[in-house]
Amino acid sequence: VEERYVDGTLPAAVDRAIERGAEECFDFLERLVREDSQLGREQSAQELVAAELSSLGLRVQEIAIPPEIVDDPLAGVGQIGYEGRCNLLAVTSEEPLELLFNGHIDVVSAPPQGWRRPPFAPHREDGWLIGRGAGDMKGGFAAAMLALRALRAAAPQVLQIPLGFLSVLEEECTGNGTLAAVRAGISAEAVILPESTDLRILLGGVGVVWVDVVLDGQGAHAESSGRSPGVLDAVGKVTCALRRLGRDANEHREADFASLSDPYAVNIGILQAGDWHSNVPSRATLGVRFGHPRAWSADEALAALGDAVRDACQGSGVTAGIVPAGLRAEGYCEPLDSALIHELSVAHERSHGSPCETYVIGSTTDARFYVNRGIPAVCYGPAARDIHGPNERVELASIVRSARTFATLLLRRAGGSASSEPRERPSHV
Ligand SMILES: [Zn+2]
């Protein structure tokens, strides 16, 4: 671990405990990445997290996700049932929580193409750990655990603060895990989501909806396919229309997202059509994700998508419609003057000797469920590359750096260190 700025705020004993615990924490991360926790397979990874949190002396309980959660106005469209699939909450105390870490245990799909080794066979390369979920966001779990373990060893009074760690499902497709926890009354004065942010503070994200675009036409023998356009011809038109929708939105960027050149993006993530070389397919389905302006509701975004695809197919003999399919995420942005941002900036600066940057993204995180209800919440965590892609990876040294920030913040909360102002306000970049 290269740079060290131990200036008295992080006592040397805690700093040493972080250093000493790092290898064990990387080992935990490797075991966690090895547990394939794609949608519907999360439980073995949750058990590993539960064991780790229990070993830290926290009280761990399962928090069921009621099936009715899908009827909540903020819910995403349910993907599969919730039986036998639980959130986990670990706490240091039964008192109202001062600080809650929220992490999602689910990972996105991991098709094997492009991976140097299988996605759930984690391996290290030049100081990085490679594997699906290493960056998004199991590395953040490791960072929070490393901080807690070091504090337990070297400053155990800190774990007297009412703290919690919430490990949720379905961040990547619905948000219903965190939503269910919020509805169950699990909250805190402030929430940190240790997503990979490269040790910057992530303030906000755009709205995101998932839809299936369904194109219906006339199935036929292949010999007639030159005579009238079919559903696959319509796919081209619909793709252009969806790109235009994203471009138009980006021409009127909201102030909070002005730092990004194209915060609103339409992605076609799935294309399904046809089953026989000599048949004209009668249906094509596109799995589409639209990152939309924060000012729009999910319903407004869905209406805009529906209009765009119907217009594109007008008069073509193909009928187009949309079906909501997952995320219905509100945009959100934590205000820059929030006490949590100040506190985290101070902790970062005291730990690393440089001011902490803030930023926003053209996607979403579970922080929206807190921020939009007035509970301060931001993301802060390690450095990752290629999340959602092949060879996703997290930088191990950045896990240690994140742990230092968390430990400093928690020590300050426990009154164990001198207070000081950050040298300057966080810069919004
Ligand atoms: Zn994530």
Residues whose N, C-alpha, C, O or C-beta is under 5 A from the ligand:
A	BS01	ZN	D136 M137 E195
